[in-house]
Structure formats: C-alpha cells, structure tokens
C-alpha cells in the first residue's frame, strides 16, 4: 500500500516554465504526491545535460529536454533518488492521425474548384466561341491546374510508388487520366489544339475518388500494434540483490543466476525460480487461470505474472527476449504480419481492372490514329476512355458499404478496426471463446450451499484477507445475512491461507495442501476447525447474462463453437455443458491455443477468436478474425479486428450477420460498377463521350453505388 509522503504537506512547488519539445518521456509508476514531483525534477535537473524536466502527476510521466543523452542516464539518476522510471516510446503513444483531415481538405479544394469550372463550362457547352471561349478556358485552367496539382497528390504519390517497384495499382490509371486530361485541356486553353476541354472531368474524377479514399479511412479506427502493447507490459526494471543491498537495474541487464526481489503488487521482470518467500500469483495474464495460485520456494515463475501477497526472492533463469512474455510478443508480431497478407475485395478487383483500362485506352488511341490520322482527336478519345472507365464507382463500391456497415455497428456498440475485417468475418464458420472474463463475469463466487455455521466461521477468517476467494466468501455471507464469527489472532500465510482462533480453537481457511485431512475433491478452499473434519468450499464464476443467448444465436446461425481456456478441466467442462458449446479444451497455454487455431485453419476452418486477456492475444492475432470485449486488456483489444465497446456479447452474432450482408452489398456494387463500364466503355471508344457525358456518367455511377450502400441491411 502506498502512503502519502510526509513532505507533501510542507512542499510548495513554484510555477514551472513552459517545457520545450521533450526529447525523452519516462513513465514513473511510483509517484503519488507533490514531494515526489519535486524529488524527480531536482534529480533530473542536477544532471548537466538536462535543460528542462516537467512531471505530469496524472499521467505519471516526466517530459525531459536533454539533447544528446540517452534514457539510461536519466533512469539511473532517478534510481539513485529512489524512484523507478520506465522508458516510454513516444511512437507507442499513438501519433496524431492527420491523414483524414488532409483528405477532407483536398476534397474541399477539388469540390470547390470543380463547381466553379463546371459553371464556366456551361457557357462553352451553350455555344460560346472564339475569344469568349478562350477566356473561359484560361480562367478554368487558372482554377483547375493548381487544384488538381494539390488535391490529386495522394493518387500521384501512390502511383509513383507502385511504378518505382515495378507493379501496377488502381492509382496508376487514375493519375494517368488526371494528368492527360489536364495537359490536353491546358493545351486547348493556350490554343495549341481545338479539342474538348477536360478540366471539369479531371476535377470531378479527383473529387469523387477522394471521397472514396476518405470513406475507406473513416470506416475503421487505426489500431496500434498488439506486439507493441505486449512489449509495454514487460517490466523494464528489477530490484537486484547484490551483497545484501537492493539496487534498481534495467531488467534487460539481468543475467542467469542473479537474485531479484519481488514485492507485493510487482510484475515479475524475468522468468525464474523462487528462492525464499511465499505468495499468491496472478497468472491470468499468461494462463487464463482465474484463481490466484500459491507459489513458494522451488516453484517456477515467469515474466508478466503479478505477485499478490508475500514478498519473494527469485533466482533469474531467463531474462530479456528469452522470457515467456517476450516470446508471446514475438508470436503476436508474427501473426500480425501474416494477417496483413489479407487483401480486400476491391484490391483484388483492381489487380485485373487497372491493366485492362490501360490496354483499352492504348488500343483506342492506336485505332483512332490509324482511322483518322488525327493525333489530337485520337488522344482526346483515349482520354475519354481513361476518364469514363476510371474507377469512381469501383472506388466507392467497397468503402461506401464498409462505412455504412461500420457506422451502424458502431451505433450498436461494435467497433470495427480493420480494413478487411468485414470480409473476413463473412467467411467465419467456427467461433472460439475464452472463458474467464469473456463468457463469465471474471468474478469468483461461492458455489454450493454451505451451512450457516460453516459460512460464518469462513467469513470471520476471510475478513483478514484480500484474496479473491476470501472476498467471495464474505460477499456470500453478507448476501445470506450471516454475521462473520468473532475470529481473533488472524494471520495470513501467503500462498496458503488464513489462520485464527475461535473460542480457543485453531481455525484455518486455505488450500488443500495446507489443511490437514483435506482431500477427495477439487475444491478451491477448505475450512478447518480443530476437532472437526475439514469442510470443502467450492467456487465458480458466474456466466454473463448475455452469454447463453449469444451461444444459442450462434448455434442457430450454424457456427461450430469451441471453448479454449487455461482454467482447470472441471469448470471448463461444466461451462460447456451449461452453454451447449461443441468443443471444450482446458489448461491450454497461450501457445497451445494458437496451435489449435492454426490446426483448425489447416483443416480448412475459418476461426473467429473472442478473448479478453493477455493470454488470448496470440490467438486473436492468429485467427482468421478476432473480437474482444471493451473490458479486455489493451493488448487484446489491439490484436482484435472488432471491439465490443458496448460490452454485450450479442454483438458477436450481430457483427457476423452484418458482415455477411455487407459483403453481399459490396459484390452488388462491384457488379453495378462493371455494368456501368460495359455500357460506357463502348460509348467512349466510339468517340461519343464528351467531357459533359463523362462527368455525368461518373457522377451517376458514383451516386448509384452510394445509394445502394445506404439501403438497410436485413
């Protein structure tokens, strides 16, 4: 328990000056008062290399301006002052996303320019000629050329990047159409040709495709790397014991055989073996086991586990990148890299569409040169093919549906994060659940119906402990209106239980190995009263209210259901029976969960994993798609494609059904885009597509797919 510093009441801090752009950001997990702030800032400012240091108590961070130095120097200075500090990678804080705002600005510029150029074009379309038409063309050029040069930069940059790497993407024909249309129109404006003016069509093309690009980005939330989240959970510092003296060191510098001290509440910084001390370990991060486990001398412990009760001395076996937590982070990073291989339906269509557009335009140019001998007319018609076949409809077909679907899911409390999540969700045939915290509330409750005397004595002992099972016993006694017995001289034995005295007799509440005569059942805790046989007290986890309706809904939709848990076999089997889940596997390590998912995938299944813990991140990243509840750890949410921010499990069947409907709508839109091209391409190649017709055709096709996307899903 952290207590207030005595100096808090006497320390007054001067108003700090504004801090320059920090060169280092450190996390300070132990600071909690004004004296801590003063100590940290004084310790850092004492270093000659530090120009400024400013502590944010709310975020528990210190921003330091110290050019030319490294984090280790600052962390060592703070360690000498008695404060732990951890590196905080500014890149992981989530850089501000300015892309969406940039696209909106470009949409505004191109739209404004398009409307003005179209107004000027009305006069030309109405019959203006000679000097009047020339003036209108020059004014249009003055508006259109700067607007296109600015607004179409995303397409130009993407096309150049693709060409530099010797490949083709959809932005290549888009950029070619915009450049050729603008160049030919500029030549016409200065009198080098008397062909059609394409400024309005080039701007319309840019405008509509920018809308598609913006919808594609706005349809999902940017997700931070789950591997980075896991890395952030590693304890960067350790308390090293050297010659009987405790010293704070970088956890990465630990070597095999070193002795470290782990205090209650600390997360283990390395894998090792307990030398002295007993404790209850929270291993749910790595195993999913909901009940803390006792650990004592000789027991193995791993990085990422949390010491709940007694202090430990641990001999290091593995540190740095060799720990179980680091291996899990590597596993998730590998799975994330594999998932990026998924390509969306629009991207696959673009691979065929982009080369086809170039072939048609080139064939049109060559054909008209041979037929007419007029190079300018041939170029004019080739541009019309490029413009009218440029994928406005195809560019909007998928983003429009994706945005509508994700927006409707968001209003229902379901956040879709990945660009290809809807497509992958529509392919799911197997749904796998974690148990603790996903299908259950994660809170331990007292099972069975112990008699009032037993529950009273147990509650009297349990009041002396903060163990989850102890809290469940006290809560059960309160719910039944049973007063705790007047147990005295209570003492908690970390990793074992609680002992006390009642009416001169010794009473104990704890694990089977600590209670004499406790055997024959898998009860989590036993009550022993001197002179009486020990009594087992069973515990359980309550199902979430919406767990059973969710399972039933998924069964009706025909999904195969699996339960993957790190818990003991008995509670896992009981939950499978209660819910009707087809496959139930217990005591799975994170790696074994991933192996099950990969094995199912190898057999042709498309697995959706739903989990909330650190031990589920590998599965969430390796599965065909992943969903986590809003209450999940940051690492689990980052590894997921969908987050149920509303908290309801019924979001799973809703997300799956919406994804199937959305994919059907996307295919309809692509079909409409293809139909549009089947009609418009012959029109353009025959020389009948004027700039007005091209602009109207693009607008009509874009409007059609957008209206289709807005239709209600069943």
C-alpha positions in Angstrom: 0.0 0.0 0.0 1.4 3.4 -1.0 1.1 6.0 1.7 1.3 9.8 1.4 4.8 11.3 1.7 5.4 13.2 5.0 6.8 16.0 2.9 3.6 16.5 0.9 2.1 18.9 3.4 5.2 21.1 3.6 6.4 21.2 0.0 5.3 24.1 -2.2 6.2 24.0 -5.9 7.0 27.1 -7.9 5.2 27.7 -11.2 7.2 25.8 -13.8 8.0 27.4 -17.1 6.7 26.0 -20.3 8.6 22.9 -21.4 10.2 22.8 -24.9 9.6 19.8 -27.1 10.7 16.9 -24.9 13.5 14.6 -26.1 12.7 11.9 -23.6 9.4 10.7 -22.0 9.6 8.4 -19.0 6.9 6.6 -17.0 7.1 7.0 -13.2 4.9 4.2 -11.7 5.6 5.1 -8.0 5.0 8.8 -7.8 1.9 10.0 -5.9 2.4 13.4 -4.4 4.0 16.8 -4.7 7.2 15.8 -2.9 7.7 13.0 -5.4 7.4 15.6 -8.2 9.9 17.9 -6.6 12.4 15.0 -6.0 12.1 13.8 -9.6 12.6 17.2 -11.1 15.5 18.0 -8.8 17.2 14.7 -9.5 17.0 15.3 -13.3 17.8 19.0 -13.2 21.0 18.1 -11.3 22.3 16.4 -14.5 24.3 18.9 -16.6 22.7 17.6 -19.8 19.1 18.2 -18.7 17.7 21.6 -19.7 14.2 21.1 -18.5 12.1 18.4 -16.7 8.4 18.6 -16.1 6.4 15.9 -14.3 2.7 15.2 -15.1 1.4 13.5 -11.9 -1.9 12.5 -13.5 -0.2 10.6 -16.3 2.8 9.7 -14.1 5.2 10.8 -16.7 8.1 13.2 -16.9 8.9 15.1 -20.0 12.6 15.8 -20.2 14.6 18.1 -22.6 18.0 16.6 -22.7 19.6 16.6 -26.2 22.5 14.3 -26.7 21.8 11.9 -23.8 20.0 8.5 -23.5 17.2 7.2 -21.4 19.5 5.0 -19.3 21.3 8.1 -17.9 18.1 9.6 -16.8 16.7 6.3 -15.4 19.9 5.7 -13.4 19.7 9.2 -11.9 16.1 8.7 -10.8 17.0 5.2 -9.4 19.7 6.9 -7.2 17.0 9.3 -6.0 14.7 6.3 -5.1 12.3 6.4 -8.0 11.6 3.8 -10.6 11.4 5.0 -14.2 10.4 3.2 -17.3 11.1 4.0 -20.9 8.0 5.3 -22.7 8.3 5.0 -26.5 6.6 8.1 -27.9 5.8 6.2 -31.0 3.5 3.9 -29.0 1.6 6.8 -27.6 -0.3 6.9 -30.9 0.8 9.7 -33.2 -1.9 12.1 -34.2 -3.6 10.9 -37.4 -3.6 13.9 -39.8 -4.4 11.8 -42.9 -8.2 12.0 -42.6 -8.1 15.8 -42.1 -5.7 16.1 -45.0 -8.1 14.2 -47.3 -11.0 16.4 -46.2 -9.1 19.5 -47.1 -8.3 18.0 -50.6 -11.9 17.1 -51.0 -13.0 20.6 -50.3 -10.4 22.1 -52.7 -11.3 19.8 -55.6 -15.1 20.1 -55.0 -14.9 23.9 -54.9 -12.8 24.0 -58.0 -15.0 21.5 -59.8 -18.2 23.6 -59.2 -16.5 26.8 -60.4 -15.0 25.1 -63.6 -18.4 23.5 -64.4 -20.1 26.9 -64.1 -17.6 28.3 -66.6 -18.0 25.3 -68.8 -21.8 25.9 -69.1 -21.0 28.9 -71.3 -18.8 26.8 -73.6 -21.4 24.0 -73.7 -24.0 26.6 -74.5 -22.2 27.7 -77.7 -19.7 30.4 -76.7 -16.8 30.5 -79.2 -13.8 32.5 -80.2 -12.2 34.9 -77.7 -15.0 34.4 -75.2 -14.5 30.6 -75.1 -10.7 31.1 -74.9 -11.1 33.4 -71.8 -13.3 30.8 -70.1 -10.8 28.1 -70.9 -7.9 30.2 -69.4 -9.9 31.0 -66.3 -10.7 27.3 -65.9 -7.1 26.5 -66.3 -6.1 29.0 -63.6 -8.6 27.3 -61.2 -8.1 23.7 -62.2 -4.4 23.2 -62.6 -3.4 24.3 -59.0 -6.4 22.5 -57.6 -5.6 19.2 -59.4 -1.9 19.6 -58.5 -2.8 19.8 -54.8 -5.9 17.6 -54.5 -4.7 14.7 -56.5 -1.3 14.3 -54.7 -2.4 11.1 -52.9 -3.0 9.4 -56.2 0.2 10.7 -57.8 2.3 9.6 -54.8 0.7 6.1 -54.7 1.1 5.6 -58.5 4.8 6.7 -58.5 5.5 4.4 -55.6 3.9 1.5 -57.4 5.8 2.2 -60.7 9.1 2.5 -58.9 8.6 -1.0 -57.6 7.6 -2.3 -61.0 4.0 -3.0 -60.2 0.5 -1.7 -61.1 -2.2 -0.4 -58.8 -5.5 1.4 -59.3 -3.9 4.8 -58.8 -1.8 4.4 -62.0 -4.7 4.7 -64.4 -6.3 7.4 -62.2 -3.2 9.5 -62.2 -2.7 9.0 -65.9 -6.3 10.1 -66.7 -6.0 13.2 -64.5 -2.6 14.2 -65.9 -3.6 13.6 -69.6 -6.9 15.3 -69.2 -5.3 18.3 -67.5 -2.5 18.5 -70.0 -4.8 18.3 -73.1 -7.1 20.9 -71.6 -4.2 23.2 -70.9 -3.0 22.8 -74.5 -6.5 23.7 -75.6 -6.7 26.7 -73.3 -3.5 28.2 -74.9 -4.6 27.5 -78.4 -2.4 24.5 -79.2 -5.4 22.4 -80.1 -9.1 22.9 -80.6 -10.3 19.6 -79.0 -12.5 19.2 -75.9 -11.8 20.7 -72.6 -11.5 18.1 -69.8 -10.8 20.3 -66.7 -14.2 19.7 -65.2 -14.0 15.9 -65.8 -10.5 15.8 -64.2 -11.7 17.7 -61.2 -14.8 15.5 -60.9 -12.7 12.4 -61.1 -10.4 13.7 -58.4 -13.3 14.8 -56.2 -15.2 11.5 -56.2 -12.2 9.3 -55.8 -11.0 11.4 -52.8 -14.4 10.8 -51.3 -13.9 7.1 -51.7 -10.4 7.3 -50.2 -11.8 9.3 -47.2 -14.7 6.8 -46.7 -12.2 3.9 -46.7 -10.1 5.6 -44.0 -13.1 6.8 -41.9 -14.7 3.4 -42.0 -12.3 2.0 -39.4 -10.2 3.1 -36.4 -6.4 2.9 -36.6 -5.1 0.1 -34.4 -1.9 0.1 -32.5 0.3 -3.0 -32.8 -0.6 -5.7 -30.3 3.0 -6.7 -30.2 3.9 -3.2 -29.0 1.2 -3.4 -26.4 2.7 -6.7 -25.1 6.1 -5.2 -25.1 4.8 -2.3 -23.0 3.6 -4.8 -20.4 7.1 -6.0 -19.8 8.6 -4.8 -16.5 11.6 -2.7 -17.7 13.2 -2.6 -14.2 14.1 -5.1 -11.5 15.3 -4.9 -7.9 18.7 -6.7 -8.0 20.1 -8.0 -4.8 23.9 -7.6 -4.6 25.9 -8.2 -1.4 22.6 -7.9 0.5 21.8 -4.5 -0.9 18.8 -3.8 -3.2 19.6 -1.9 -6.4 17.2 -0.8 -9.2 18.6 -2.0 -12.5 17.4 -2.3 -16.1 15.6 -5.7 -16.4 17.4 -6.4 -19.7 20.7 -6.4 -17.9 19.7 -9.3 -15.7 21.8 -12.5 -16.1 21.0 -16.1 -15.3 21.6 -16.8 -11.6 21.1 -13.3 -10.4 18.8 -12.7 -7.4 16.0 -10.2 -7.6 13.4 -9.1 -5.0 9.7 -9.0 -6.0 7.3 -7.1 -3.7 3.6 -7.5 -3.4 1.9 -5.8 -6.4 5.0 -6.1 -8.6 5.0 -7.7 -12.0 7.8 -10.2 -12.5 10.6 -8.8 -14.8 12.1 -12.2 -15.7 11.5 -15.9 -15.7 13.0 -17.6 -12.6 12.7 -19.9 -9.6 11.5 -18.7 -6.1 14.4 -19.0 -3.5 12.6 -17.6 -0.5 9.1 -16.4 0.3 5.6 -17.5 -0.4 2.9 -15.6 -2.3 -0.2 -15.9 -4.4 0.5 -15.3 -8.0 -1.9 -13.8 -10.5 -1.1 -15.9 -13.6 -4.2 -15.0 -15.6 -2.2 -12.9 -18.0 -0.3 -15.9 -19.3 -2.6 -18.9 -18.5 -6.1 -17.5 -18.2 -6.5 -19.2 -14.8 -8.9 -17.0 -12.9 -7.9 -18.1 -9.3 -4.6 -16.9 -8.0 -2.1 -19.8 -7.5 0.1 -20.4 -4.5 3.8 -20.3 -5.1 6.8 -20.9 -2.8 10.5 -21.9 -2.7 11.4 -24.1 -5.7 8.3 -23.0 -7.8 8.9 -21.6 -11.3 7.6 -18.1 -12.1 7.5 -16.3 -15.4 7.7 -12.7 -16.5 4.3 -11.0 -16.7 2.9 -12.7 -13.6 1.9 -10.5 -10.7 2.9 -11.1 -7.0 -0.2 -10.5 -5.0 0.7 -11.2 -1.3 4.1 -12.0 0.2 7.5 -10.7 -1.0 9.8 -13.1 -2.9 13.4 -13.6 -3.7 13.7 -15.1 -7.2 16.7 -16.6 -9.0 16.7 -15.5 -12.6 16.5 -18.3 -15.2 15.7 -16.3 -18.4 15.6 -12.5 -19.0 15.2 -10.0 -21.8 14.0 -11.5 -25.1 14.1 -15.1 -23.7 11.2 -14.7 -21.3 7.7 -16.2 -21.9 6.2 -12.7 -22.2 8.8 -11.7 -24.9 8.2 -14.9 -26.8 4.4 -14.2 -26.7 5.1 -10.7 -28.1 7.1 -12.2 -30.9 4.3 -14.7 -31.6 1.8 -11.9 -31.9 4.1 -9.8 -34.1 4.5 -12.8 -36.5 0.7 -13.4 -36.6 0.0 -9.7 -37.3 2.5 -9.7 -40.2 0.7 -12.8 -41.6 -2.7 -11.1 -41.3 -1.5 -8.1 -43.4 -1.4 -10.6 -46.4 -5.2 -10.4 -46.5 -6.4 -8.2 -49.3 -9.8 -6.7 -49.7 -12.3 -7.5 -52.5 -11.7 -4.0 -54.1 -7.9 -4.6 -54.2 -8.3 -7.9 -55.9 -10.7 -6.3 -58.5 -8.2 -3.5 -59.0 -5.4 -6.0 -60.0 -7.5 -7.0 -63.0 -9.1 -3.7 -63.7 -6.1 -1.4 -63.8 -4.2 -3.2 -66.6 -7.4 -3.6 -68.6 -8.0 0.2 -68.5 -4.6 0.9 -69.9 -5.0 -1.7 -72.7 -8.4 -0.3 -73.7 -7.0 3.3 -73.7 -3.9 2.4 -75.7 -5.9 0.4 -78.2 -8.4 3.3 -78.6 -5.5 5.7 -79.3 -3.8 3.5 -81.8 -7.1 2.6 -83.5 -8.2 6.2 -84.0 -4.8 7.3 -85.2 -4.9 4.6 -87.9 -8.6 5.5 -88.8 -8.4 9.3 -88.8 -4.8 10.2 -88.9 -5.6 12.9 -86.3 -3.4 12.5 -83.3 -5.2 15.2 -81.2 -8.6 13.5 -81.8 -7.1 10.1 -81.0 -5.7 11.5 -77.8 -9.0 13.1 -76.9 -10.9 9.9 -77.3 -8.2 7.9 -75.4 -8.6 10.4 -72.5 -12.3 9.9 -72.6 -11.8 6.1 -72.2 -9.4 6.7 -69.3 -11.7 9.2 -67.6 -15.0 7.4 -68.1 -13.6 4.0 -67.1 -11.6 5.3 -64.2 -13.0 3.6 -61.1 -15.1 6.1 -59.4 -17.9 3.6 -59.0 -15.4 0.8 -58.1 -13.5 3.2 -55.8 -16.7 3.9 -53.9 -18.2 0.4 -54.1 -16.5 -1.1 -51.1 -15.7 2.0 -48.9 -19.3 3.2 -49.1 -20.7 -0.2 -47.9 -17.9 -0.5 -45.3 -18.6 2.9 -43.9 -22.3 2.4 -43.7 -21.9 -1.1 -42.1 -19.2 0.0 -39.6 -21.2 3.1 -38.7 -24.3 1.0 -37.9 -22.3 -1.4 -35.9 -20.6 1.4 -34.0 -24.1 2.8 -33.1 -24.8 -0.7 -31.7 -21.6 -0.6 -29.6 -19.4 -2.6 -32.0 -16.2 -1.0 -33.2 -14.7 -2.4 -36.4 -10.9 -1.6 -36.6 -9.5 -3.5 -39.6 -9.9 -2.7 -43.3 -10.6 -6.3 -44.2 -12.5 -7.3 -41.1 -16.0 -7.4 -42.6 -14.8 -9.6 -45.5 -13.0 -12.0 -43.1 -16.0 -12.0 -40.7 -18.3 -13.0 -43.5 -16.1 -16.2 -44.1 -16.2 -17.4 -40.5 -17.5 -20.9 -39.8 -16.0 -21.6 -36.3 -16.3 -19.3 -33.2 -13.9 -20.0 -30.3 -14.3 -18.3 -26.9 -12.0 -17.8 -24.0 -13.8 -18.4 -20.7 -12.7 -16.1 -17.9 -13.8 -12.5 -18.4 -15.3 -13.4 -21.8 -18.2 -15.8 -21.2 -18.0 -15.2 -17.5 -18.0 -12.1 -15.4 -14.5 -12.8 -14.2 -15.6 -12.5 -10.5 -15.2 -15.5 -8.2 -18.4 -16.5 -6.4 -19.0 -19.1 -3.6 -20.6 -22.2 -5.0 -22.9 -24.8 -3.3 -24.9 -24.0 -0.2 -22.6 -24.3 2.9 -24.4 -24.3 6.3 -24.7 -21.1 8.2 -22.1 -22.1 10.9 -19.5 -23.0 8.3 -20.1 -19.8 6.3 -19.9 -17.7 9.5 -16.6 -19.1 10.5 -15.2 -18.9 7.0 -16.3 -15.3 6.7 -14.7 -14.4 10.0 -11.3 -15.7 8.7 -11.8 -14.3 5.2 -12.2 -10.7 6.5 -8.5 -10.8 7.2 -7.5 -11.4 3.5 -7.9 -9.5 0.2 -7.7 -12.8 -1.8 -10.5 -13.0 -4.4 -11.8 -16.2 -2.8 -11.9 -14.6 0.6 -13.9 -11.6 -0.8 -16.3 -14.1 -2.4 -16.9 -15.8 1.0 -17.5 -12.5 2.7 -19.9 -11.4 0.0 -21.8 -14.8 0.2 -22.2 -14.4 4.0 -23.5 -10.8 3.6 -25.9 -11.9 0.9 -27.4 -14.5 3.2 -27.4 -12.2 6.2 -24.9 -14.3 8.2 -22.7 -12.4 10.6 -18.9 -13.3 10.5 -17.7 -15.3 13.5 -15.6 -13.4 16.0 -12.3 -14.9 14.9 -9.2 -13.5 16.7 -5.5 -13.5 16.2 -5.9 -13.9 12.4 -2.7 -14.3 10.4 -2.5 -14.6 6.6 0.1 -17.1 5.3 0.9 -16.1 1.7 0.2 -18.9 -0.8 -1.6 -21.0 1.9 -4.5 -19.2 3.6 -5.6 -17.6 6.8 -5.3 -18.9 10.4 -7.0 -17.6 13.5 -8.6 -18.5 16.9 -12.3 -19.1 17.6 -13.4 -19.9 21.2 -9.9 -21.2 22.0 -9.7 -23.4 18.9 -7.5 -23.0 15.9 -9.4 -22.4 12.7 -7.9 -22.3 9.2 -9.2 -21.3 5.8 -7.0 -22.1 2.9 -5.7 -24.6 0.2 -6.0 -28.3 0.4 -2.2 -28.8 0.9 -2.3 -26.6 3.9 -5.4 -28.1 5.6 -4.8 -31.4 7.3 -7.2 -34.1 6.0 -8.4 -32.0 3.0 -8.6 -34.4 0.1 -11.0 -36.0 -2.3 -12.4 -33.0 -4.2 -11.1 -30.2 -6.4 -12.4 -27.5 -4.0 -10.5 -24.2 -4.2 -10.6 -23.7 -0.5 -11.2 -25.6 2.7 -12.3 -24.6 6.2 -10.7 -26.4 9.2 -11.9 -26.1 12.8 -9.8 -28.0 15.4 -11.5 -31.2 16.3 -13.8 -31.3 13.2 -13.3 -32.8 9.7 -12.3 -30.1 7.2 -15.1 -28.7 5.0 -14.6 -28.0 1.3 -15.9 -24.7 -0.1 -16.4 -24.7 -3.9 -16.1 -21.6 -6.1 -17.4 -20.8 -9.5 -17.6 -17.9 -12.0 -21.0 -16.6 -13.0 -21.9 -16.6 -16.6 -22.5 -13.3 -18.2 -26.2 -12.5 -18.6 -25.9 -12.5 -22.4 -23.6 -15.5 -22.7 -26.3 -18.1 -23.2 -28.4 -16.1 -25.6 -25.2 -15.4 -27.7 -24.3 -19.1 -27.8 -27.8 -20.0 -28.8 -27.9 -17.3 -31.6 -24.6 -18.6 -33.0 -25.8 -22.2 -32.9 -28.9 -21.2 -34.8 -26.7 -19.5 -37.5 -24.8 -22.8 -37.9 -21.4 -21.9 -36.4 -19.3 -24.6 -34.8 -18.5 -23.4 -31.2 -15.3 -24.0 -29.2 -14.2 -23.1 -25.6 -10.4 -22.5 -25.2 -9.4 -21.9 -21.6 -6.4 -22.0 -19.3 -8.7 -23.0 -16.4 -9.0 -26.4 -14.8 -10.9 -29.2 -16.7 -13.9 -29.4 -14.3 -15.1 -25.8 -14.6 -14.4 -25.7 -18.3 -16.4 -28.9 -18.9 -19.3 -27.6 -16.7 -19.5 -24.4 -18.7 -19.5 -26.3 -22.0 -22.4 -28.4 -20.7 -24.3 -25.3 -19.5 -24.0 -23.5 -22.7 -24.0 -26.3 -25.3 -20.6 -25.5 -26.7 -19.4 -28.2 -29.1 -15.7 -28.4 -28.2 -14.1 -27.6 -24.8 -10.4 -27.6 -24.1 -8.9 -26.9 -20.6 -5.4 -26.0 -19.2 -4.3 -24.5 -22.5 -1.2 -22.4 -22.6 -1.2 -19.3 -25.0 1.0 -21.3 -27.4 -1.4 -24.3 -27.3 -4.4 -22.0 -28.1 -2.5 -20.7 -31.1 -1.7 -24.3 -32.2 -5.4 -25.2 -32.0 -6.3 -22.2 -34.2 -3.6 -22.9 -36.7 -4.6 -26.6 -36.8 -8.2 -25.7 -37.4 -7.1 -23.3 -40.2 -5.0 -26.0 -41.8 -8.1 -28.2 -41.9 -10.0 -25.6 -43.8 -11.8 -23.8 -41.0 -12.1 -20.0 -40.7 -11.9 -19.3 -37.0 -13.2 -16.3 -35.1 -11.5 -16.0 -31.7 -13.0 -14.0 -28.9 -10.9 -13.3 -25.8 -10.0 -10.5 -23.4 -6.7 -11.4 -21.7 -3.0 -11.2 -22.4 -3.0 -15.0 -22.9 -5.5 -14.6 -25.8 -3.5 -12.1 -27.9 -1.7 -14.8 -29.8 -5.0 -16.4 -30.7 -6.7 -13.2 -31.6 -3.9 -12.3 -34.0 -3.5 -15.8 -35.5 -7.2 -16.4 -36.1 -9.0 -15.5 -39.3 -10.6 -12.7 -37.3 -10.6 -11.6 -33.7 -13.1 -10.0 -31.3 -12.6 -8.7 -27.8 -14.9 -7.1 -25.3 -14.4 -3.5 -24.3 -13.3 -4.5 -20.9 -10.4 -6.5 -22.4 -6.7 -5.6 -21.8 -5.2 -3.1 -24.2 -3.1 -5.8 -25.8 -6.2 -8.0 -26.6 -8.1 -5.0 -28.0 -5.2 -4.1 -30.2 -4.9 -7.6 -31.6 -8.6 -7.8 -32.4 -10.4 -6.7 -35.6 -13.6 -5.8 -33.7 -14.1 -4.5 -30.1 -17.4 -4.7 -28.4 -17.3 -1.3 -26.8 -20.9 -1.7 -25.7 -19.9 -4.7 -23.7 -22.7 -7.0 -24.9 -21.8 -10.5 -26.2 -24.8 -10.3 -28.6 -22.5 -8.1 -30.6 -20.8 -11.2 -31.9 -23.7 -12.7 -33.9 -24.7 -9.2 -34.9 -21.2 -8.4 -36.3 -21.2 -11.7 -38.2 -24.6 -11.3 -39.7 -23.9 -7.7 -40.7 -20.6 -8.7 -42.2 -22.3 -11.3 -44.4 -24.9 -8.7 -45.5 -22.2 -6.1 -46.2 -20.2 -8.5 -48.3 -23.3 -9.2 -50.4 -23.8 -5.5 -50.8 -20.2 -5.0 -51.8 -20.5 -7.6 -54.5 -23.7 -5.9 -55.8 -21.8 -2.6 -56.0 -18.9 -4.1 -57.9 -21.4 -5.7 -60.2 -23.0 -2.2 -60.8 -19.6 -0.8 -61.5 -18.9 -3.5 -64.0 -22.3 -2.9 -65.7 -21.5 0.8 -65.9 -18.3 0.1 -67.6 -19.9 -2.4 -70.0 -22.2 0.4 -71.2 -19.8 3.4 -71.0 -16.6 1.9 -72.5 -18.1 1.3 -76.0 -19.6 4.8 -75.9 -16.2 6.3 -75.0 -14.2 4.2 -77.6 -16.6 5.1 -80.3 -15.9 8.8 -79.7 -19.3 9.8 -78.3 -18.2 10.6 -74.8 -17.8 14.4 -74.5 -16.5 15.9 -71.3 -20.1 16.6 -70.2 -21.1 13.0 -70.8 -18.0 11.7 -69.0 -18.7 13.9 -65.9 -22.4 12.9 -65.8 -21.6 9.2 -66.2 -19.1 9.3 -63.4 -21.5 11.1 -61.1 -24.3 8.8 -62.0 -22.3 5.7 -61.3 -21.0 7.0 -58.0 -24.5 8.0 -56.9 -25.8 4.6 -57.8 -23.3 2.6 -55.7 -23.7 5.1 -52.8 -27.5 4.8 -52.7 -27.2 1.0 -52.9 -24.8 1.1 -49.9 -27.2 3.2 -47.9 -30.0 0.7 -48.2 -30.9 -1.0 -44.9 -29.3 -4.4 -44.1 -31.7 -7.2 -43.3 
